[in-house]
Amino acid sequence: MRPGRTLPPHSPRRRRALLWAALAGVAPAFAPPARSTTRPAAAAPRVHPWLPQGRLVGQGTLRFLGFAVYEAALFAGEGFEPASPMAQPFVLELVYRRALSGEAIADRSFEEMRRQSGLDEASAHQRWLPFMRRAFPDVREGDRLAGAWQPETATSRFALNGGPAVELHDAAFARHFFGIWLAPETSRPELRGRLLGLR
């Protein structure tokens, strides 16, 4: 977007930008946040402790108005197929570049999950939103929030900075939650392509 240009208040592009800002916990203000003076994030490791036999598939950065919100990295085993990511174990790790509210992350994650087909919204709101509010703590700059998927047991697992994990055995939840980044319906197709090693 060129400097000084303002998107129309009801344009699809503007709505998508504000939704992703909210998902990240960024207040939907029109002025960009103050520039960070901290050092850049370190490169993602080649393996993840939750998947020691795996490898780094891809990584990318979520940005809002040009400013980094988090660095994302996807780890999976050899033979990982980007066309069917939910058929294989993987770990998605986010390294945050700003302090964010866990409750806001959970609430806006649910809003993104609603974009995908096959969601029983009333049931999901009753069961999944409380779980995400428990699973996603407040984060500070530099915190690492990892989410792992194990298809054999239909288990999603989440932990902050390698601490105690919170689990949920629900394949439908995993498909919709990890679909925020990996599903074709994602509102960030470029980030999806980078995570899946397609770009």
Protein Blocks (a to p, Z undefined) as FASTA:
>chain_A
ZZhiacdfkbfklmmmmmmmmmnopacbfbdcdddfbdcdddddfbdfklmmbccfbdcd
ddeehiafbdcdddddehiafklmmlpccddddddfbdcdfklmmmmmmmmmmmpghiaf
klmmmmmmmmmmmmmccddehiacdddddfklopacddeehiacdddddfklmmmmmmmm
mpmkbcblmlmmmmnopZZ
